[in-house]
Amino acid sequence: FFPLPDRTNIWDLLDVDDFDEVLHHVAPLPRVMDGPDVIHIKMVKTYTNLPTPLPRAKQERRQWTRQQRIKAGDGTTVSSIEELKELLEDPEKGDEYVRFNSRLCEDKKTVLIHDGSDQLLALLITHFLRQFSNYNKRLMEFLRNVFPNELFDDESDRLKYTFLALHFSYYNRYCEKGDGAPPNVNPAFLCRSYCKRGHHGQRCPWASKEIKNQLEQYDLLAEFLQDLFAFVRDQMSELLPKEYDEIKIYVEELPHNVSSPAHPFGGFVVNFCVATEGHRDARDLLLCVVIPFGQFEG
């Protein structure tokens, strides 16, 4: 026997009369088989594995970000998929930045972009655009209930601007590695020859502090977003099968039968009122998925 934790008041945050409608009546997202065509674009230049142009100093990085935002705002705006292909496939045409409205490929559904070395640069998926406004509205209502006071109008140029980032993920960045370990011995019985005993807890992936400290909110989010996660999973397995198989290995081997709701990824991040500075997520495995929701400019 063991004592149960104190009764939580997490459900008091929700408007019970509206929550059932918000949770269960979201218009289902279209599956991968609804999209007829994939447009392949291959650029001449190679962009992967290049050194980052970002300055190291924080203040210089902020200035660099402002300059790049101005350049992006002045970039060439394309009016069709054909024009986008022409600009990306010919490095001598267009500006440093190309502005592209994803609704231009609503009839063609998906754009897949590789660089000159056949490395994936971007995958633009617009399957759910015809239902996006409905899903967007209900997601905003849900977030306002679960995370009150976190959604508000803000300006990234204001003094001391910050944003809330919640990392709901399992990670093993600082865990002990198993390189060179004998394959016929259970890890629980292994320790280094120069140590009296091993720290076996360092051999397991850890849940982020957001999962531990906000478990109820995490469970609610995982439940609400399950259709969206399924949509992403279907798209990746169909369009990027090699990357999908490599990424999913990690989450399918989590200890204690733990599963990630964002499979094949080890977790998901929710950013509120976000406008990041220029950065490179060097520790991402192969790729990441970015889905903006809400009303924003920039």
C-alpha positions as a Markdown table, in Angstrom:
| # | Residue | x | y | z |
|---|---|---|---|---|
| 1 | Phe | 0.0 | 0.0 | 0.0 |
| 2 | Phe | 1.1 | 3.6 | -0.6 |
| 3 | Pro | -0.6 | 7.0 | 0.0 |
| 4 | Leu | -2.3 | 8.6 | -2.9 |
| 5 | Pro | -1.2 | 12.1 | -3.9 |
| 6 | Asp | -3.3 | 15.1 | -2.8 |
| 7 | Arg | -6.4 | 15.7 | -4.8 |
| 8 | Thr | -5.6 | 18.1 | -7.6 |
| 9 | Asn | -7.6 | 21.2 | -8.6 |
| 10 | Ile | -6.5 | 21.1 | -12.3 |
| 11 | Trp | -10.1 | 20.5 | -13.5 |
| 12 | Asp | -11.2 | 23.7 | -11.7 |
| 13 | Leu | -9.3 | 25.5 | -14.4 |
| 14 | Leu | -11.7 | 24.3 | -17.1 |
| 15 | Asp | -15.1 | 25.6 | -18.0 |
| 16 | Val | -16.9 | 22.3 | -17.7 |
| 17 | Asp | -19.9 | 23.3 | -19.8 |
| 18 | Asp | -17.6 | 24.1 | -22.8 |
| 19 | Phe | -14.8 | 21.7 | -22.3 |
| 20 | Asp | -16.6 | 18.6 | -23.7 |
| 21 | Glu | -17.4 | 20.5 | -26.9 |
| 22 | Val | -13.9 | 21.8 | -27.2 |
| 23 | Leu | -12.3 | 18.4 | -26.6 |
| 24 | His | -14.5 | 16.1 | -28.6 |
| 25 | His | -16.0 | 18.2 | -31.4 |
| 26 | Val | -12.8 | 19.4 | -33.2 |
| 27 | Ala | -13.2 | 18.8 | -36.9 |
| 28 | Pro | -11.1 | 15.8 | -37.7 |
| 29 | Leu | -7.9 | 16.6 | -39.6 |
| 30 | Pro | -7.6 | 15.0 | -43.1 |
| 31 | Arg | -5.4 | 12.0 | -43.4 |
| 32 | Val | -2.4 | 11.6 | -45.7 |
| 33 | Met | -4.4 | 9.8 | -48.3 |
| 34 | Asp | -6.4 | 12.9 | -48.9 |
| 35 | Gly | -3.5 | 14.7 | -50.6 |
| 36 | Pro | -3.0 | 13.9 | -54.3 |
| 37 | Asp | 0.3 | 15.4 | -55.3 |
| 38 | Val | 3.8 | 16.1 | -53.9 |
| 39 | Ile | 5.8 | 18.8 | -55.6 |
| 40 | His | 9.5 | 18.1 | -55.6 |
| 41 | Ile | 11.9 | 21.0 | -55.7 |
| 42 | Lys | 15.7 | 20.5 | -55.8 |
| 43 | Met | 18.0 | 23.4 | -55.3 |
| 44 | Val | 21.4 | 23.7 | -57.0 |
| 45 | Lys | 23.3 | 24.8 | -53.9 |
| 46 | Thr | 24.1 | 22.7 | -50.9 |
| 47 | Tyr | 23.0 | 24.2 | -47.6 |
| 48 | Thr | 23.4 | 21.4 | -45.1 |
| 49 | Asn | 26.4 | 21.1 | -42.7 |
| 50 | Leu | 27.3 | 24.8 | -43.3 |
| 51 | Pro | 28.7 | 26.8 | -40.4 |
| 52 | Thr | 26.1 | 29.0 | -38.8 |
| 53 | Pro | 26.2 | 32.7 | -39.6 |
| 54 | Leu | 24.9 | 33.6 | -36.2 |
| 55 | Pro | 27.0 | 35.8 | -34.0 |
| 56 | Arg | 27.9 | 34.2 | -30.6 |
| 57 | Ala | 27.4 | 37.3 | -28.5 |
| 58 | Lys | 23.8 | 37.7 | -27.4 |
| 59 | Gln | 23.4 | 41.4 | -28.3 |
| 60 | Glu | 25.0 | 40.9 | -31.7 |
| 61 | Arg | 22.7 | 38.0 | -32.3 |
| 62 | Arg | 19.7 | 40.2 | -31.6 |
| 63 | Gln | 21.0 | 42.9 | -34.0 |
| 64 | Trp | 21.6 | 40.2 | -36.6 |
| 65 | Thr | 18.0 | 38.9 | -36.2 |
| 66 | Arg | 16.6 | 42.4 | -36.7 |
| 67 | Gln | 18.6 | 42.8 | -39.9 |
| 68 | Gln | 17.5 | 39.4 | -41.2 |
| 69 | Arg | 13.8 | 40.2 | -40.5 |
| 70 | Ile | 14.1 | 43.4 | -42.5 |
| 71 | Lys | 15.7 | 41.4 | -45.4 |
| 72 | Ala | 13.0 | 38.8 | -45.2 |
| 73 | Gly | 10.3 | 41.4 | -45.3 |
| 74 | Asp | 11.8 | 42.9 | -48.4 |
| 75 | Gly | 12.3 | 39.5 | -50.1 |
| 76 | Thr | 10.8 | 38.4 | -53.4 |
| 77 | Thr | 7.1 | 37.4 | -53.1 |
| 78 | Val | 6.1 | 34.6 | -55.3 |
| 79 | Ser | 2.6 | 34.3 | -56.8 |
| 80 | Ser | 2.6 | 30.6 | -57.8 |
| 81 | Ile | 4.3 | 27.3 | -57.1 |
| 82 | Glu | 5.9 | 27.5 | -60.6 |
| 83 | Glu | 7.5 | 30.8 | -59.7 |
| 84 | Leu | 8.8 | 29.3 | -56.4 |
| 85 | Lys | 10.4 | 26.4 | -58.2 |
| 86 | Glu | 12.0 | 28.7 | -60.7 |
| 87 | Leu | 13.5 | 30.9 | -58.0 |
| 88 | Leu | 14.8 | 28.0 | -55.8 |
| 89 | Glu | 16.2 | 26.0 | -58.7 |
| 90 | Asp | 18.1 | 29.0 | -60.1 |
| 91 | Pro | 20.4 | 30.6 | -57.5 |
| 92 | Glu | 21.0 | 33.7 | -59.7 |
| 93 | Lys | 17.3 | 34.7 | -59.5 |
| 94 | Gly | 15.5 | 36.4 | -56.7 |
| 95 | Asp | 16.6 | 37.9 | -53.5 |
| 96 | Glu | 18.3 | 36.3 | -50.5 |
| 97 | Tyr | 14.8 | 35.6 | -49.0 |
| 98 | Val | 11.7 | 34.3 | -50.8 |
| 99 | Arg | 8.3 | 35.1 | -49.4 |
| 100 | Phe | 5.8 | 32.3 | -50.0 |
| 101 | Asn | 2.1 | 32.0 | -48.9 |
| 102 | Ser | 1.4 | 28.4 | -48.2 |
| 103 | Arg | -2.1 | 28.8 | -49.4 |
| 104 | Leu | -0.7 | 28.9 | -53.0 |
| 105 | Cys | -0.2 | 25.1 | -52.8 |
| 106 | Glu | -3.6 | 24.4 | -51.4 |
| 107 | Asp | -4.6 | 22.6 | -54.5 |
| 108 | Lys | -1.3 | 20.7 | -54.9 |
| 109 | Lys | -1.1 | 20.0 | -51.1 |
| 110 | Thr | 2.6 | 19.3 | -50.4 |
| 111 | Val | 6.0 | 20.9 | -51.4 |
| 112 | Leu | 9.2 | 18.9 | -50.7 |
| 113 | Ile | 12.5 | 20.8 | -51.0 |
| 114 | His | 16.0 | 19.3 | -51.1 |
| 115 | Asp | 19.3 | 20.9 | -51.6 |
| 116 | Gly | 22.0 | 20.1 | -54.1 |
| 117 | Ser | 23.2 | 17.1 | -52.0 |
| 118 | Asp | 19.7 | 15.6 | -51.8 |
| 119 | Gln | 19.4 | 16.6 | -48.1 |
| 120 | Leu | 15.9 | 17.6 | -46.9 |
| 121 | Leu | 15.5 | 21.3 | -46.4 |
| 122 | Ala | 11.8 | 21.8 | -46.0 |
| 123 | Leu | 8.5 | 19.9 | -46.2 |
| 124 | Leu | 5.5 | 22.2 | -46.5 |
| 125 | Ile | 2.2 | 20.5 | -45.8 |
| 126 | Thr | -1.1 | 22.3 | -46.2 |
| 127 | His | -3.7 | 19.4 | -46.1 |
| 128 | Phe | -5.6 | 20.8 | -43.2 |
| 129 | Leu | -5.8 | 24.5 | -44.4 |
| 130 | Arg | -9.5 | 24.2 | -45.4 |
| 131 | Gln | -10.2 | 23.2 | -41.8 |
| 132 | Phe | -7.4 | 25.2 | -40.1 |
| 133 | Ser | -9.5 | 28.1 | -38.9 |
| 134 | Asn | -11.9 | 25.8 | -37.0 |
| 135 | Tyr | -9.0 | 23.8 | -35.4 |
| 136 | Asn | -7.1 | 27.0 | -34.6 |
| 137 | Lys | -10.1 | 28.5 | -32.8 |
| 138 | Arg | -10.8 | 25.5 | -30.7 |
| 139 | Leu | -7.1 | 25.0 | -29.8 |
| 140 | Met | -6.9 | 28.7 | -28.6 |
| 141 | Glu | -10.0 | 28.2 | -26.4 |
| 142 | Phe | -8.5 | 25.0 | -25.0 |
| 143 | Leu | -5.1 | 26.7 | -24.2 |
| 144 | Arg | -6.8 | 29.6 | -22.5 |
| 145 | Asn | -8.6 | 27.2 | -20.2 |
| 146 | Val | -5.6 | 25.1 | -19.4 |
| 147 | Phe | -3.0 | 27.9 | -19.3 |
| 148 | Pro | -4.9 | 31.0 | -18.1 |
| 149 | Asn | -3.1 | 34.3 | -18.5 |
| 150 | Glu | -0.5 | 32.9 | -20.9 |
| 151 | Leu | -2.2 | 34.0 | -24.2 |
| 152 | Phe | -2.2 | 37.8 | -24.7 |
| 153 | Asp | -1.2 | 40.4 | -27.3 |
| 154 | Asp | 2.5 | 41.1 | -27.3 |
| 155 | Glu | 5.3 | 42.7 | -29.3 |
| 156 | Ser | 8.6 | 41.1 | -29.7 |
| 157 | Asp | 10.3 | 44.5 | -30.1 |
| 158 | Arg | 9.3 | 45.7 | -26.6 |
| 159 | Leu | 11.9 | 46.1 | -23.9 |
| 160 | Lys | 12.6 | 42.8 | -21.9 |
| 161 | Tyr | 10.4 | 40.7 | -24.2 |
| 162 | Thr | 10.3 | 37.1 | -23.2 |
| 163 | Phe | 8.0 | 34.2 | -24.0 |
| 164 | Leu | 7.0 | 31.0 | -22.2 |
| 165 | Ala | 8.3 | 27.7 | -23.6 |
| 166 | Leu | 7.1 | 24.4 | -22.2 |
| 167 | His | 9.1 | 21.3 | -23.2 |
| 168 | Phe | 7.1 | 18.2 | -22.7 |
| 169 | Ser | 9.6 | 15.6 | -23.7 |
| 170 | Tyr | 11.8 | 12.6 | -22.8 |
| 171 | Tyr | 15.5 | 13.1 | -23.3 |
| 172 | Asn | 18.8 | 11.4 | -22.6 |
| 173 | Arg | 21.2 | 14.3 | -23.5 |
| 174 | Tyr | 23.1 | 13.9 | -20.3 |
| 175 | Cys | 22.6 | 10.2 | -19.7 |
| 176 | Glu | 25.4 | 7.6 | -19.5 |
| 177 | Lys | 26.1 | 6.0 | -22.8 |
| 178 | Gly | 26.2 | 2.3 | -23.5 |
| 179 | Asp | 29.0 | 2.3 | -26.0 |
| 180 | Gly | 31.3 | -0.7 | -25.6 |
| 181 | Ala | 29.0 | -2.5 | -23.1 |
| 182 | Pro | 28.8 | -6.3 | -23.4 |
| 183 | Pro | 25.5 | -7.2 | -25.2 |
| 184 | Asn | 24.9 | -10.3 | -23.0 |
| 185 | Val | 24.7 | -8.5 | -19.6 |
| 186 | Asn | 21.7 | -6.7 | -18.2 |
| 187 | Pro | 22.5 | -3.0 | -17.8 |
| 188 | Ala | 21.3 | -3.2 | -14.2 |
| 189 | Phe | 24.4 | -5.4 | -13.4 |
| 190 | Leu | 27.0 | -3.3 | -15.2 |
| 191 | Cys | 29.3 | -0.7 | -13.7 |
| 192 | Arg | 32.6 | 0.8 | -14.8 |
| 193 | Ser | 35.7 | -1.1 | -13.7 |
| 194 | Tyr | 37.1 | 1.9 | -11.8 |
| 195 | Cys | 33.8 | 2.6 | -9.9 |
| 196 | Lys | 32.5 | 0.8 | -6.9 |
| 197 | Arg | 29.0 | 1.1 | -8.0 |
| 198 | Gly | 27.1 | 2.6 | -11.0 |
| 199 | His | 24.5 | 5.3 | -11.1 |
| 200 | His | 21.9 | 3.2 | -13.0 |
| 201 | Gly | 19.4 | 6.1 | -13.0 |
| 202 | Gln | 21.6 | 7.9 | -15.5 |
| 203 | Arg | 21.0 | 5.1 | -18.0 |
| 204 | Cys | 17.3 | 5.9 | -18.5 |
| 205 | Pro | 15.9 | 8.8 | -20.4 |
| 206 | Trp | 14.4 | 11.5 | -18.2 |
| 207 | Ala | 11.0 | 13.2 | -18.4 |
| 208 | Ser | 11.4 | 17.0 | -18.6 |
| 209 | Lys | 10.6 | 19.1 | -15.5 |
| 210 | Glu | 7.5 | 20.4 | -17.3 |
| 211 | Ile | 6.1 | 16.9 | -17.5 |
| 212 | Lys | 6.8 | 16.3 | -13.8 |
| 213 | Asn | 5.6 | 19.7 | -12.5 |
| 214 | Gln | 2.6 | 20.1 | -14.8 |
| 215 | Leu | 1.5 | 16.5 | -15.3 |
| 216 | Glu | -2.2 | 17.3 | -15.5 |
| 217 | Gln | -1.7 | 20.0 | -18.1 |
| 218 | Tyr | 0.5 | 17.6 | -20.1 |
| 219 | Asp | -2.1 | 14.9 | -20.1 |
| 220 | Leu | -4.8 | 17.3 | -21.2 |
| 221 | Leu | -2.6 | 18.6 | -24.0 |
| 222 | Ala | -1.6 | 15.1 | -25.2 |
| 223 | Glu | -5.3 | 14.1 | -25.3 |
| 224 | Phe | -6.4 | 17.2 | -27.2 |
| 225 | Leu | -3.6 | 17.1 | -29.7 |
| 226 | Gln | -3.8 | 13.4 | -30.5 |
| 227 | Asp | -5.5 | 14.0 | -33.9 |
| 228 | Leu | -2.8 | 16.5 | -34.9 |
| 229 | Phe | -0.1 | 14.1 | -33.8 |
| 230 | Ala | -1.7 | 11.3 | -35.8 |
| 231 | Phe | -1.7 | 13.6 | -38.9 |
| 232 | Val | 2.0 | 14.5 | -38.5 |
| 233 | Arg | 2.8 | 10.8 | -38.0 |
| 234 | Asp | 0.9 | 9.8 | -41.1 |
| 235 | Gln | 2.6 | 12.5 | -43.2 |
| 236 | Met | 6.1 | 11.5 | -42.1 |
| 237 | Ser | 5.7 | 7.8 | -42.5 |
| 238 | Glu | 4.3 | 8.3 | -46.0 |
| 239 | Leu | 6.6 | 11.2 | -47.3 |
| 240 | Leu | 9.8 | 10.7 | -45.2 |
| 241 | Pro | 9.9 | 7.0 | -44.4 |
| 242 | Lys | 13.7 | 6.8 | -43.9 |
| 243 | Glu | 13.7 | 9.7 | -41.5 |
| 244 | Tyr | 10.6 | 8.4 | -39.8 |
| 245 | Asp | 12.1 | 5.0 | -39.1 |
| 246 | Glu | 15.3 | 6.5 | -37.7 |
| 247 | Ile | 13.5 | 8.9 | -35.4 |
| 248 | Lys | 11.0 | 6.4 | -34.0 |
| 249 | Ile | 13.7 | 4.0 | -32.7 |
| 250 | Tyr | 14.2 | 6.2 | -29.6 |
| 251 | Val | 10.6 | 6.5 | -28.5 |
| 252 | Glu | 9.9 | 2.8 | -29.1 |
| 253 | Glu | 12.6 | 1.8 | -26.7 |
| 254 | Leu | 11.7 | 4.1 | -23.7 |
| 255 | Pro | 11.9 | 2.1 | -20.4 |
| 256 | His | 9.0 | 1.2 | -18.2 |
| 257 | Asn | 6.7 | 0.9 | -21.3 |
| 258 | Val | 6.5 | 4.7 | -21.5 |
| 259 | Ser | 5.2 | 6.1 | -24.8 |
| 260 | Ser | 5.3 | 9.5 | -26.3 |
| 261 | Pro | 2.0 | 11.0 | -27.5 |
| 262 | Ala | 4.0 | 12.8 | -30.2 |
| 263 | His | 5.4 | 9.6 | -31.7 |
| 264 | Pro | 7.8 | 9.3 | -33.6 |
| 265 | Phe | 9.2 | 12.3 | -31.6 |
| 266 | Gly | 10.2 | 12.1 | -28.0 |
| 267 | Gly | 8.0 | 15.0 | -27.1 |
| 268 | Phe | 6.6 | 18.3 | -28.1 |
| 269 | Val | 7.1 | 22.0 | -27.2 |
| 270 | Val | 4.4 | 24.6 | -26.7 |
| 271 | Asn | 5.6 | 28.2 | -27.1 |
| 272 | Phe | 3.3 | 31.0 | -26.1 |
| 273 | Cys | 3.4 | 34.5 | -27.8 |
| 274 | Val | 6.7 | 33.5 | -29.3 |
| 275 | Ala | 9.1 | 35.3 | -31.6 |
| 276 | Thr | 12.6 | 33.7 | -31.4 |
| 277 | Glu | 15.9 | 35.2 | -32.2 |
| 278 | Gly | 17.9 | 33.7 | -34.9 |
| 279 | His | 19.2 | 30.3 | -33.7 |
| 280 | Arg | 20.0 | 26.7 | -34.9 |
| 281 | Asp | 18.6 | 23.7 | -33.0 |
| 282 | Ala | 21.8 | 21.7 | -33.2 |
| 283 | Arg | 20.6 | 18.9 | -31.0 |
| 284 | Asp | 17.5 | 18.0 | -33.0 |
| 285 | Leu | 17.6 | 14.5 | -34.5 |
| 286 | Leu | 17.3 | 14.9 | -38.3 |
| 287 | Leu | 14.3 | 17.3 | -38.3 |
| 288 | Cys | 11.6 | 19.0 | -36.3 |
| 289 | Val | 8.0 | 19.9 | -37.1 |
| 290 | Val | 6.7 | 23.5 | -36.6 |
| 291 | Ile | 3.0 | 24.3 | -36.5 |
| 292 | Pro | 2.0 | 27.9 | -35.8 |
| 293 | Phe | -1.4 | 28.6 | -34.3 |
| 294 | Gly | -3.1 | 31.8 | -33.4 |
| 295 | Gln | -3.2 | 35.3 | -34.8 |
| 296 | Phe | 0.1 | 36.9 | -35.5 |
| 297 | Glu | 2.1 | 39.1 | -37.9 |
| 298 | Gly | 5.8 | 39.0 | -38.9 |
